[in-house]
Amino acid sequence: EIFTWTQSGGTEQLTENTYEDEGALTSGDRVVWNSWGGSIGEDREIFTWTAGGGAPVRLTDNDDHDFNPKISGDRIAWYGPGGSDSGPDYEVFTWTPAGGIHQVTVDANNAYNPRVSGDRIVYYSSPPGESAQVFMWTPTGGVVPVSSADTPPDMYPDVSGSRIVWYTYDGSSDASEIFTAKVLTATLMPVHRFYNVKTGVHFYTASESEKASVIANLGHIFHYEGVSYQINTSNPVNSQWLHRFYNAKAGVHFYTASESEKASVIANLGHIYTYEGPAYKVSTTPTPKPVWRFYNFKKGVHFYTADPNEKNNVLATLGWTYSLDGIGYHIGQ
């Protein structure tokens, strides 16, 4: 059974049943544990209790094992099979009193041993036949990789605040080594998007002064559509300049993060495209936030979006006008 004790309240029994209750952990006045056997059936389920909250609350109710709940404040995390994709692989889940259960991972990879600190969850996951990799999840940032997807495997991470630690084998022996990473405080820079009603082409800028000038002086031509995406300027993955060109003949801009493409445009299309310089820094290595580039073969111009729904909509409804060039670049958030 599960018991709790405080100096002022003494001992209190939280469970009284005929099945096994084990693995209790506490954070503040909240307790979490695994129960299995007896009337629940032969699988592990997750329960929680909080002082003043009445009887224990059952968080999971399924025919699968839910393993190793962890707790920080009112956030609980665990892993188990199933979830919305109904696959046999292990997924990571989290629960809060306000948000209920949220499935952190939705894929065909096994995800193991989540740890939680505040609203930050870390875990390790491995696609079938590949090495394990450490990932981090937050409610606002979603899932992002922490360690590289290479050999040897990175396993059993832990987290406290913005500090993450895990271990891996060094590749040259059977010895394991310890690694750590610190999550940078995000400094988000918005990239603004305008729509040119004359050309039917979009314009992008990260300059607040340029945004204000366009709105003030060219608002009858350029309609402000809002923030297209945000870039974390503190993230070192954003190390590649995005270059901006202006096509005076068409009255549109072209953007590229490719140094070879930049050089080719200057060398071969310099009579059409004027190089305006670097716009802002992006990433050429994969991140969870790609920016897709389309080519409008009717107008000979490009369109950029970081919204997967918008990308899919363009492919589904405007494929006769836009062809997908692929991922133009990535952004680290």
C-alpha positions as CSV (number, residue, x, y, z in Angstrom):
1,E,0.0,0.0,0.0
2,I,1.0,3.7,-0.4
3,F,1.4,5.9,2.7
4,T,2.4,9.5,3.1
5,W,3.7,11.5,6.1
6,T,4.1,15.1,7.1
7,Q,5.3,16.5,10.3
8,S,2.1,18.3,11.0
9,G,-0.3,15.6,9.8
10,G,1.5,12.4,10.6
11,T,1.0,9.2,8.6
12,E,-1.9,8.9,6.1
13,Q,-2.7,5.7,4.2
14,L,-3.5,6.5,0.5
15,T,-4.4,3.0,-0.8
16,E,-6.2,0.1,0.7
17,N,-6.8,-2.7,-1.9
18,T,-5.8,-6.2,-2.8
19,Y,-3.3,-5.4,-5.6
20,E,0.3,-4.2,-5.6
21,D,0.9,-0.5,-5.3
22,E,4.5,0.5,-5.8
23,G,7.0,3.1,-7.1
24,A,5.5,6.0,-5.2
25,L,7.1,9.4,-5.8
26,T,6.2,12.8,-4.5
27,S,6.6,16.5,-5.4
28,G,5.1,19.0,-3.1
29,D,1.8,17.7,-2.0
30,R,1.2,15.5,-5.0
31,V,2.0,11.8,-5.0
32,V,2.2,9.4,-8.0
33,W,2.6,5.6,-8.2
34,N,2.0,2.4,-10.2
35,S,-0.7,-0.1,-9.3
36,W,-1.3,-3.5,-10.9
37,G,-3.0,-6.9,-10.3
38,G,-6.2,-7.6,-8.5
39,S,-9.3,-5.7,-9.8
40,I,-7.3,-3.6,-12.2
41,G,-6.1,-6.7,-14.1
42,E,-2.6,-7.9,-14.8
43,D,-1.2,-4.6,-16.1
44,R,0.3,-1.5,-14.5
45,E,-1.8,1.7,-14.3
46,I,-0.9,5.2,-13.0
47,F,-2.5,6.8,-10.0
48,T,-2.1,10.2,-8.3
49,W,-3.2,11.8,-5.1
50,T,-2.8,15.3,-3.7
51,A,-3.4,16.7,-0.3
52,G,-6.9,18.1,0.0
53,G,-7.9,16.5,-3.3
54,G,-9.8,13.5,-1.8
55,A,-9.4,9.9,-3.0
56,P,-6.6,8.9,-5.4
57,V,-7.2,9.6,-9.1
58,R,-6.6,6.9,-11.7
59,L,-4.9,8.5,-14.7
60,T,-4.7,5.5,-17.0
61,D,-7.2,2.8,-17.8
62,N,-6.2,0.4,-20.5
63,D,-4.9,-3.2,-21.1
64,D,-1.3,-2.1,-21.5
65,H,1.5,-1.6,-18.9
66,D,2.1,2.0,-18.0
67,F,5.6,2.3,-16.6
68,N,7.7,4.3,-14.2
69,P,5.7,7.5,-13.5
70,K,7.8,10.6,-12.6
71,I,6.6,13.8,-11.1
72,S,7.6,17.5,-10.8
73,G,5.0,19.8,-9.3
74,D,1.7,18.9,-10.9
75,R,3.2,17.4,-14.0
76,I,3.5,13.6,-14.3
77,A,5.2,11.7,-17.1
78,W,5.4,8.0,-17.9
79,Y,5.8,5.6,-20.8
80,G,3.8,2.7,-22.2
81,P,2.5,1.1,-25.4
82,G,-0.6,2.3,-27.3
83,G,-1.7,5.8,-27.5
84,S,-3.5,7.6,-30.4
85,D,-1.5,5.7,-33.0
86,S,-2.3,2.3,-31.4
87,G,1.1,0.9,-32.2
88,P,3.0,-1.7,-30.2
89,D,5.9,0.7,-29.6
90,Y,6.4,2.5,-26.3
91,E,5.2,6.2,-26.2
92,V,5.7,8.9,-23.7
93,F,2.7,10.5,-22.0
94,T,2.3,13.4,-19.6
95,W,-0.6,14.6,-17.4
96,T,-1.5,17.8,-15.5
97,P,-4.7,18.6,-13.6
98,A,-5.5,21.4,-16.0
99,G,-4.5,19.7,-19.3
100,G,-5.3,16.1,-18.6
101,I,-3.3,13.4,-20.5
102,H,-1.2,14.5,-23.5
103,Q,0.7,12.1,-25.7
104,V,4.3,13.4,-26.1
105,T,5.5,11.0,-28.8
106,V,3.4,9.8,-31.7
107,D,5.6,7.6,-34.0
108,A,6.8,4.1,-34.6
109,N,9.9,4.4,-32.4
110,N,10.2,3.1,-28.9
111,A,10.5,5.9,-26.3
112,Y,11.7,5.1,-22.8
113,N,12.3,6.4,-19.3
114,P,10.9,10.0,-19.3
115,R,12.1,12.3,-16.6
116,V,10.4,15.6,-15.7
117,S,11.5,19.0,-14.2
118,G,8.8,21.7,-14.2
119,D,7.3,21.6,-17.7
120,R,10.4,20.0,-19.3
121,I,10.4,16.3,-20.1
122,V,13.4,14.3,-21.4
123,Y,13.5,10.8,-22.6
124,Y,15.4,8.6,-25.1
125,S,14.0,7.0,-28.2
126,S,15.3,4.8,-31.0
127,P,14.0,3.9,-34.4
128,P,14.1,0.1,-35.1
129,G,17.7,-0.9,-35.8
130,E,19.1,2.5,-35.0
131,S,20.9,4.1,-32.1
132,A,19.1,5.7,-29.2
133,Q,18.9,9.5,-29.1
134,V,17.9,11.9,-26.2
135,F,14.9,14.2,-26.8
136,M,13.3,17.0,-24.9
137,W,9.7,18.1,-24.8
138,T,8.0,21.3,-23.5
139,P,4.4,22.4,-23.9
140,T,5.4,25.4,-26.0
141,G,8.3,24.0,-27.9
142,G,7.2,20.4,-28.6
143,V,9.8,17.7,-29.1
144,V,13.4,18.6,-30.0
145,P,16.5,16.4,-30.2
146,V,19.1,17.0,-27.5
147,S,21.8,14.5,-28.6
148,S,22.9,13.6,-32.1
149,A,21.4,10.7,-34.0
150,D,24.6,8.6,-34.4
151,T,26.3,5.7,-32.7
152,P,26.8,4.8,-29.9
153,P,23.4,5.1,-28.2
154,D,22.5,7.9,-25.8
155,M,20.4,6.7,-22.9
156,Y,18.8,7.3,-19.6
157,P,18.6,11.1,-19.5
158,D,17.7,13.1,-16.4
159,V,16.8,16.8,-16.1
160,S,16.8,19.5,-13.5
161,G,15.7,22.9,-14.6
162,S,17.5,23.6,-17.8
163,R,20.3,21.1,-17.2
164,I,20.1,17.7,-19.0
165,V,22.4,14.8,-18.4
166,W,22.7,11.3,-20.0
167,Y,25.2,8.6,-20.7
168,T,26.6,6.9,-23.7
169,Y,29.4,4.5,-24.7
170,D,32.5,6.2,-26.0
171,G,32.7,3.9,-29.0
172,S,36.3,2.8,-28.4
173,S,35.6,0.5,-25.4
174,D,32.9,-1.0,-23.3
175,A,33.1,2.0,-20.9
176,S,30.3,4.5,-20.6
177,E,30.7,8.2,-20.5
178,I,28.6,11.0,-19.1
179,F,27.4,14.0,-21.2
180,T,25.4,17.0,-20.3
181,A,23.6,19.9,-22.1
182,K,22.1,23.1,-20.9
183,V,18.9,24.4,-22.5
184,L,19.4,28.0,-23.7
185,T,17.0,30.7,-22.8
186,A,15.1,31.4,-26.0
187,T,15.5,34.9,-27.6
188,L,12.8,34.8,-30.3
189,M,13.0,37.0,-33.3
190,P,9.8,37.2,-35.4
191,V,9.9,37.0,-39.2
192,H,7.0,39.1,-40.6
193,R,5.1,38.2,-43.8
194,F,3.5,40.6,-46.2
195,Y,1.3,40.0,-49.3
196,N,1.9,42.2,-52.3
197,V,-1.6,42.6,-53.9
198,K,-0.1,43.8,-57.2
199,T,2.3,40.9,-57.8
200,G,0.5,38.2,-55.7
201,V,3.9,37.4,-54.0
202,H,4.9,37.4,-50.4
203,F,7.6,39.5,-48.8
204,Y,9.5,38.5,-45.6
205,T,11.5,40.6,-43.1
206,A,12.9,40.2,-39.6
207,S,13.6,43.9,-39.4
208,E,11.1,45.7,-37.1
209,S,12.0,49.1,-38.7
210,E,11.5,47.7,-42.2
211,K,8.2,46.2,-41.1
212,A,7.0,49.5,-39.7
213,S,8.2,51.4,-42.9
214,V,6.3,49.0,-45.2
215,I,3.1,49.3,-43.2
216,A,3.4,53.1,-43.0
217,N,4.4,53.8,-46.6
218,L,3.4,50.8,-48.7
219,G,0.4,49.6,-46.8
220,H,-1.8,50.1,-49.9
221,I,0.3,47.5,-51.7
222,F,1.7,45.2,-49.0
223,H,-0.9,43.7,-46.7
224,Y,0.6,42.6,-43.4
225,E,-0.3,38.9,-42.7
226,G,1.5,38.6,-39.3
227,V,4.4,36.6,-38.0
228,S,5.4,33.7,-40.4
229,Y,7.7,32.0,-37.8
230,Q,10.1,32.8,-35.0
231,I,13.8,32.2,-34.8
232,N,15.7,31.6,-31.5
233,T,18.7,33.8,-32.0
234,S,20.3,32.2,-28.9
235,N,20.3,28.7,-30.5
236,P,23.7,28.0,-32.1
237,V,22.1,25.8,-34.7
238,N,21.0,29.1,-36.5
239,S,24.5,29.8,-37.9
240,Q,23.9,30.2,-41.6
241,W,22.9,33.5,-43.2
242,L,19.8,33.6,-45.2
243,H,20.6,35.7,-48.3
244,R,18.2,38.2,-49.8
245,F,18.0,39.2,-53.5
246,Y,15.7,41.7,-55.2
247,N,14.3,41.1,-58.7
248,A,13.6,44.6,-59.9
249,K,11.9,43.5,-63.0
250,A,9.3,41.4,-61.2
251,G,9.3,43.5,-58.0
252,V,9.8,40.4,-55.8
253,H,12.5,39.0,-53.4
254,F,14.3,35.7,-53.4
255,Y,15.8,34.1,-50.4
256,T,18.4,31.3,-50.1
257,A,20.6,29.8,-47.3
258,S,22.8,28.0,-49.9
259,E,26.1,29.6,-50.4
260,S,26.5,27.9,-53.8
261,E,23.1,29.0,-54.9
262,K,23.9,32.6,-53.8
263,A,27.1,32.5,-55.8
264,S,25.4,31.1,-58.8
265,V,22.6,33.7,-58.8
266,I,25.2,36.5,-58.5
267,A,27.4,35.0,-61.3
268,N,24.7,34.1,-63.7
269,L,21.6,36.2,-62.9
270,G,23.2,39.3,-61.5
271,H,21.5,41.4,-64.3
272,I,18.1,40.4,-62.9
273,Y,18.7,39.8,-59.1
274,T,20.4,42.5,-57.0
275,Y,22.0,41.0,-53.9
276,E,20.7,43.0,-50.9
277,G,22.8,41.1,-48.3
278,P,22.2,38.7,-45.4
279,A,18.7,38.9,-43.9
280,Y,19.0,36.8,-40.7
281,K,20.6,33.5,-39.6
282,V,18.9,30.1,-40.1
283,S,19.9,26.5,-39.9
284,T,21.1,24.2,-42.7
285,T,21.1,21.2,-40.4
286,P,17.7,19.5,-39.7
287,T,15.5,20.9,-36.9
288,P,11.9,20.1,-36.1
289,K,10.9,23.4,-37.9
290,P,11.7,23.3,-41.6
291,V,10.8,26.1,-44.0
292,W,9.5,24.7,-47.4
293,R,10.2,26.5,-50.7
294,F,7.8,26.4,-53.6
295,Y,8.3,27.7,-57.1
296,N,5.5,29.4,-58.9
297,F,6.3,28.4,-62.5
298,K,3.7,30.8,-63.9
299,K,5.2,33.9,-62.4
300,G,8.8,32.6,-62.0
301,V,8.9,33.5,-58.2
302,H,9.2,31.6,-55.0
303,F,6.9,31.1,-51.9
304,Y,8.1,30.1,-48.4
305,T,6.2,28.6,-45.5
306,A,7.0,27.0,-42.2
307,D,3.4,25.9,-41.7
308,P,2.9,22.2,-42.6
309,N,-0.8,22.7,-43.0
310,E,-0.2,25.6,-45.5
311,K,2.4,23.4,-47.3
312,N,-0.1,20.6,-47.6
313,N,-2.9,23.0,-48.7
314,V,-0.7,24.4,-51.5
315,L,0.2,20.9,-52.7
316,A,-3.5,19.9,-52.6
317,T,-5.1,22.9,-54.2
318,L,-2.4,24.9,-56.0
319,G,-0.3,22.1,-57.4
320,W,-1.0,23.3,-60.9
321,T,0.8,26.6,-60.1
322,Y,3.3,25.8,-57.4
323,S,5.9,23.0,-57.4
324,L,7.6,22.1,-54.2
325,D,11.4,22.7,-54.4
326,G,11.8,21.0,-51.0
327,I,13.1,22.3,-47.7
328,G,14.8,25.6,-48.2
329,Y,16.3,25.8,-44.8
330,H,15.5,25.0,-41.1
331,I,15.0,27.2,-38.1
332,G,16.1,26.5,-34.6
333,Q,13.6,27.5,-31.9
